[in-house]
Amino acid sequence: MSDLAAARAQMTLSLAFHILFAVAGMAMPVLMAIAEALHLRTRDPVYRELAHRWAKGTAILFAVGAVSGTVLSFELGLLWPGFMEKAGPVVGLPFSLEGYAFFLEAIFLGIFLYGWDRLSPRAHFLAGLVVALSGLLSGVFVMAVNAWMHSPSGVRVLPDGALEVLEPWAAFQSASFPTQALHMVLAAYSSVGLLALGIHSYCLLRTPDSRFHAAGQRIALLLFAVSTPLQIFAGDLSAKHLAEHQPLKLAAAEALFETQRRAPASVGGYVPEGQDTLVYALEIPALLSVMATGDPEGEVQGLHAFPREEWPNPNIMHLAFDVMVGAGSAMLALAVLGMVLAWRRRLLLRPFLVACTLGAPLGLIALEAGWVVTEVGRQPWIVRGILRVSDAVSPMPGLIVPMISFAILYLVLGVVVIVMLRAHVFRSLPEVPS
């Protein structure tokens, strides 16, 4: 394995691991804030217990996310010094703001955890709101960096290749920032909401009379059912943004080779090696044109409209895009079913509980697949049109060694998280109020 491939593999592993904890830090505080708000309104102790349990789960995930996030910070400097040298003046501000939001979240999460009997109920609830807001802002600030890497703005390339920063808020002025930030925030709420819904549904299969898990199921369903349809809307905005600003990424995601009107959306299939065609795919006529332009007759650019050396891998892109859309469609169906059953007060139907349990990982699967689409779609650039990945990697040899070392670290952290969360969720069931 080359050093470039090892560096890319290590970064891929780090991002895929960390994003799970990043979205938990954004969405879990929303669940605990909703639970405490219901406790303040109803004085039902079940909601207080829910907020308390969710806060403890948030603390576990937050601690591991802090470790993986710290590793990522070091990796940016150690593996990609070319990127930090050139883009540092632009990404420094949003990364600094993200660090501020992170510390704010940590401080108020501690206040929330240990302030139950030391603060007034209203002050304690406000602390939870700060945790939720800080988690949200932390994710948004990171997405500003990623958006700028896709659509650089506010800079000028000097003759020696350096970047002159024309606007200190350049990262937030990227054309990709609004759609990427919205898509990521809703992905966090939808995926974590579904995961929590699945956990409480599973527990209801074991203890059908538990008021604790029934309340948790309702709150998780609320977050999931509200954010998922909005996520479909955000996905539509993202498709239209890509058609205008990153048509190459859209063409790769759909494995569309020829520029055409009434472009079909393709489901499944693959691109045989050495061929410029998608085979064994189900085509839905004109749907891609509608997604990209809002017009069935709209023109969508194909891969052949761009230099071949700038193409992302269409097989990886198309597979990841199909997985993301397929998982998202299943989530939407589950959200609609959940809303109908909630309206009819039949959320405890066993088939629905089984469906939620089996579907719990769908949000995280869609999240990871969407991240693959986002990052692979920018290749071979680390900053699109300005800096290639191959020009940003560290000249240090032997990068496969840290790649293997960090893979072991993430494996250990993953096992620790699973063991701790399993103990937190299941072994304490007898103590749950019913």
Secondary structure, 3 states (H helix, E strand, C coil): CCHHHHHHHHHHHHHHHHHHHHHHHHHHHHHHHHHHHHHHHHCCHHHHHHHHHHHHHHHHHHHHHHHHHHHHHHHHHHHCHHHHHHHHHHHHHHHHHHHHHHHHHHHHHHHHHHCCCCCCHHHHHHHHHHHHHHHHHHHHHHHHHHHHHHCCCCEEECCCCCEEECCCCHHHHCCCHHHHHHHHHHHHHHHHHHHHHHHHHHHHHHCCCCHHHHHHHHHHHHHHHHHHHHHHHHHHHHHHHHHHHCHHHHHHHCCCCCCEECCCEEECCECCCCCCCCECCEEECCHHHHHHHCCCCCEECCHHHCCHHHCCCHHHHHHHHHHHHHHHHHHHHHHHHHHHHHHCCCCCCHHHHHHHHHHCCHHHHHHHHHHHHHHHCCCCEEECCCEEHHHHCCCCCCCHHHHHHHHHHHHHHHHHHHHHHHHHHHHCHHHCCC
